Amino acid sequence: MSVCLTAGEKVHIITRRLFDADLRRHFVGVVEEATGGLARVKGYAFVFDDWADDFKRRPDERIRLFSLIDAGLIINILPAETEIGELRYKVNHEGQRIVTDGKGFSLDVSEFTATR
């Protein structure tokens, strides 16, 4: 099986929850290298804060390895012009949770309800 990610591509990665109480984690970044079913991605971790009812970005940039064959990950390829450092989560006027850079890019990341 050949998995295609190339250095320089921008990605938004969702870690699937197995249980309702599991932490909701997302990661956005730039692929530094991808080979042998693994991708090395540099970017930012986002974690859902139940108290604020919103995703919060960890302040420090991180480098993480992701398995490209892990069924527990949803990997979205982002447009090249997406501003990774500007990505924020918000609820749009239709009640959908989106991630946006505020400059034209937005991705609906709603699960099953309007605000979560």
VOBA-289148 format. One record per atom (N, C-alpha, C): residue in three letters; x, y, z. Coordinates in steps of 0.1 Angstrom, whole numbers, padded with zeros to 4 digits, always signed. Layout:
N
ALAXYZ;...
//
This chain:
116
MET+0009-0012+0000;MET+0000+0000+0000;MET+0009+0012+0000;SER+0006+0021-0009;SER+0014+0034-0010;SER+0006+0045-0004;VAL+0012+0052+0005;VAL+0006+0064+0011;VAL+0013+0076+0007;CYS+0006+0086+0002;CYS+0012+0098-0004;CYS+0010+0110+0004;LEU+0021+0114+0011;LEU+0022+0127+0017;LEU+0036+0132+0014;THR+0038+0145+0011;THR+0051+0149+0007;THR+0055+0161+0016;ALA+0068+0163+0017;ALA+0073+0174+0025;ALA+0068+0187+0020;GLY+0064+0195+0030;GLY+0058+0208+0026;GLY+0043+0209+0026;GLU+0036+0197+0026;GLU+0022+0197+0026;GLU+0017+0201+0040;LYS+0006+0208+0040;LYS+0000+0212+0053;LYS-0012+0203+0056;VAL-0013+0198+0069;VAL-0022+0188+0073;VAL-0030+0193+0086;HIS-0042+0188+0087;HIS-0050+0189+0099;HIS-0054+0175+0103;ILE-0049+0170+0115;ILE-0051+0157+0119;ILE-0060+0156+0131;ILE-0070+0148+0130;ILE-0079+0145+0141;ILE-0077+0131+0147;THR-0075+0130+0160;THR-0074+0117+0166;THR-0088+0113+0170;ARG-0092+0102+0165;ARG-0106+0097+0168;ARG-0107+0093+0183;ARG-0118+0096+0189;ARG-0121+0092+0202;ARG-0127+0079+0203;LEU-0123+0070+0212;LEU-0129+0057+0213;LEU-0140+0057+0223;PHE-0140+0067+0233;PHE-0151+0068+0242;PHE-0154+0083+0244;ASP-0166+0086+0248;ASP-0171+0100+0250;ASP-0162+0108+0259;ALA-0156+0101+0269;ALA-0148+0109+0279;ALA-0133+0111+0274;ASP-0130+0105+0262;ASP-0116+0107+0257;ASP-0114+0121+0253;LEU-0102+0126+0255;LEU-0097+0139+0251;LEU-0099+0141+0236;ARG-0104+0152+0232;ARG-0105+0156+0218;ARG-0093+0163+0214;ARG-0085+0157+0205;ARG-0072+0162+0201;ARG-0071+0164+0186;HIS-0066+0175+0182;HIS-0063+0178+0168;HIS-0049+0183+0167;PHE-0043+0182+0155;PHE-0030+0187+0153;PHE-0029+0193+0139;VAL-0023+0205+0137;VAL-0022+0211+0124;VAL-0007+0214+0122;GLY-0002+0212+0110;GLY+0012+0215+0108;GLY+0016+0212+0094;VAL+0029+0213+0092;VAL+0036+0211+0079;VAL+0044+0198+0079;VAL+0042+0189+0069;VAL+0049+0177+0068;VAL+0064+0180+0066;GLU+0072+0175+0074;GLU+0087+0177+0072;GLU+0092+0165+0064;GLU+0087+0153+0067;GLU+0091+0141+0060;GLU+0080+0131+0061;ALA+0079+0122+0051;ALA+0069+0111+0051;ALA+0076+0100+0044;THR+0077+0089+0051;THR+0083+0077+0045;THR+0079+0064+0053;GLY+0077+0053+0046;GLY+0074+0041+0053;GLY+0062+0041+0062;GLY+0052+0048+0058;GLY+0039+0048+0066;GLY+0039+0058+0077;LEU+0050+0066+0079;LEU+0051+0076+0090;LEU+0052+0090+0084;ALA+0047+0099+0091;ALA+0049+0113+0087;ALA+0054+0121+0099;ARG+0064+0129+0097;ARG+0070+0138+0107;ARG+0064+0151+0104;VAL+0056+0157+0114;VAL+0049+0169+0112;VAL+0052+0179+0122;LYS+0055+0192+0118;LYS+0058+0203+0127;LYS+0046+0212+0127;GLY+0041+0215+0139;GLY+0030+0224+0140;GLY+0025+0225+0154;TYR+0011+0226+0156;TYR+0005+0229+0168;TYR-0006+0219+0172;ALA-0006+0216+0185;ALA-0016+0207+0191;ALA-0028+0215+0196;PHE-0040+0210+0193;PHE-0052+0217+0199;PHE-0059+0206+0207;VAL-0064+0210+0219;VAL-0071+0202+0228;VAL-0084+0208+0231;PHE-0095+0201+0231;PHE-0108+0206+0235;PHE-0109+0209+0250;ASP-0113+0221+0253;ASP-0115+0225+0267;ASP-0130+0226+0270;ASP-0134+0216+0278;ASP-0149+0215+0281;ASP-0154+0227+0288;TRP-0146+0233+0296;TRP-0150+0245+0304;TRP-0153+0257+0295;ALA-0144+0259+0285;ALA-0146+0270+0275;ALA-0154+0266+0263;ASP-0157+0253+0262;ASP-0165+0248+0250;ASP-0158+0252+0237;ASP-0145+0250+0237;ASP-0137+0254+0225;ASP-0124+0246+0225;PHE-0118+0246+0213;PHE-0105+0240+0212;PHE-0094+0251+0215;LYS-0084+0247+0223;LYS-0074+0256+0227;LYS-0061+0251+0221;ARG-0053+0261+0216;ARG-0040+0257+0210;ARG-0029+0257+0221;ARG-0021+0247+0221;ARG-0010+0247+0229;ARG+0000+0257+0224;PRO+0006+0265+0232;PRO+0014+0277+0228;PRO+0027+0273+0220;ASP+0033+0262+0223;ASP+0046+0258+0217;ASP+0044+0250+0205;GLU+0052+0252+0195;GLU+0052+0244+0183;GLU+0059+0231+0186;ARG+0054+0220+0180;ARG+0058+0207+0183;ARG+0062+0199+0170;ILE+0070+0189+0172;ILE+0072+0180+0161;ILE+0066+0166+0165;ARG+0057+0161+0157;ARG+0051+0148+0161;ARG+0052+0138+0149;LEU+0052+0125+0153;LEU+0052+0115+0143;LEU+0038+0109+0142;PHE+0033+0107+0130;PHE+0020+0101+0129;PHE+0021+0089+0119;SER+0013+0078+0123;SER+0012+0067+0114;SER+0002+0070+0103;LEU+0006+0068+0091;LEU-0003+0071+0080;LEU-0013+0060+0077;ILE-0011+0049+0084;ILE-0020+0038+0083;ILE-0029+0035+0095;ASP-0028+0044+0105;ASP-0036+0043+0117;ASP-0051+0047+0114;ALA-0060+0037+0116;ALA-0074+0040+0114;ALA-0080+0050+0125;GLY-0072+0053+0135;GLY-0076+0062+0145;GLY-0074+0076+0142;LEU-0068+0079+0130;LEU-0065+0093+0126;LEU-0073+0096+0114;ILE-0078+0109+0114;ILE-0084+0115+0102;ILE-0074+0126+0097;ILE-0069+0124+0085;ILE-0059+0133+0080;ILE-0064+0141+0069;ASN-0065+0154+0071;ASN-0070+0163+0060;ASN-0058+0171+0054;ILE-0057+0171+0041;ILE-0047+0179+0034;ILE-0052+0193+0033;LEU-0045+0203+0037;LEU-0049+0217+0036;LEU-0044+0224+0024;PRO-0050+0234+0019;PRO-0045+0242+0008;PRO-0031+0248+0012;ALA-0023+0249+0002;ALA-0009+0254+0004;ALA-0009+0268+0010;GLU-0019+0276+0007;GLU-0019+0290+0012;GLU-0025+0291+0026;THR-0029+0280+0032;THR-0034+0281+0046;THR-0023+0286+0055;GLU-0027+0295+0064;GLU-0018+0301+0074;GLU-0019+0292+0087;ILE-0010+0283+0088;ILE-0010+0273+0099;ILE-0010+0281+0113;GLY-0001+0291+0114;GLY+0000+0298+0127;GLY-0012+0306+0130;GLU-0021+0308+0121;GLU-0033+0316+0123;GLU-0046+0308+0125;LEU-0045+0295+0125;LEU-0057+0287+0126;LEU-0063+0288+0140;ARG-0076+0289+0140;ARG-0084+0290+0152;ARG-0097+0283+0150;TYR-0103+0278+0161;TYR-0116+0272+0160;TYR-0127+0282+0163;LYS-0139+0281+0157;LYS-0150+0289+0160;LYS-0163+0282+0156;VAL-0174+0287+0160;VAL-0187+0282+0156;VAL-0192+0292+0146;ASN-0196+0287+0134;ASN-0200+0297+0123;ASN-0215+0300+0125;HIS-0221+0308+0117;HIS-0234+0313+0118;HIS-0244+0301+0116;GLU-0240+0290+0110;GLU-0249+0278+0108;GLU-0248+0268+0120;GLY-0240+0272+0130;GLY-0238+0263+0142;GLY-0228+0252+0140;GLN-0220+0253+0130;GLN-0210+0242+0128;GLN-0196+0247+0133;ARG-0189+0238+0140;ARG-0176+0241+0145;ARG-0166+0240+0133;ILE-0159+0251+0131;ILE-0149+0251+0119;ILE-0136+0255+0125;VAL-0126+0251+0117;VAL-0112+0256+0119;VAL-0109+0265+0107;THR-0104+0277+0110;THR-0102+0287+0100;THR-0089+0295+0102;ASP-0083+0300+0092;ASP-0072+0309+0093;ASP-0077+0324+0092;GLY-0090+0326+0090;GLY-0095+0339+0089;GLY-0092+0346+0076;LYS-0086+0339+0067;LYS-0082+0345+0054;LYS-0087+0337+0042;GLY-0098+0330+0044;GLY-0104+0323+0033;GLY-0105+0308+0035;PHE-0096+0302+0043;PHE-0097+0288+0045;PHE-0106+0285+0057;SER-0114+0275+0056;SER-0122+0270+0067;SER-0125+0255+0064;LEU-0126+0247+0075;LEU-0129+0233+0074;LEU-0139+0230+0085;ASP-0150+0224+0082;ASP-0160+0219+0091;ASP-0155+0207+0099;VAL-0153+0209+0112;VAL-0149+0197+0120;VAL-0159+0193+0130;SER-0172+0197+0128;SER-0183+0193+0136;SER-0184+0178+0137;GLU-0188+0173+0149;GLU-0190+0159+0150;GLU-0205+0156+0147;PHE-0213+0155+0158;PHE-0227+0152+0156;PHE-0236+0163+0161;THR-0231+0172+0168;THR-0240+0183+0173;THR-0235+0196+0168;ALA-0243+0207+0170;ALA-0239+0220+0164;ALA-0227+0226+0170;THR-0224+0224+0183;THR-0213+0230+0189;THR-0202+0221+0194;ARG-0203+0209+0192;ARG-0192+0199+0196;ARG-0188+0190+0185;
//
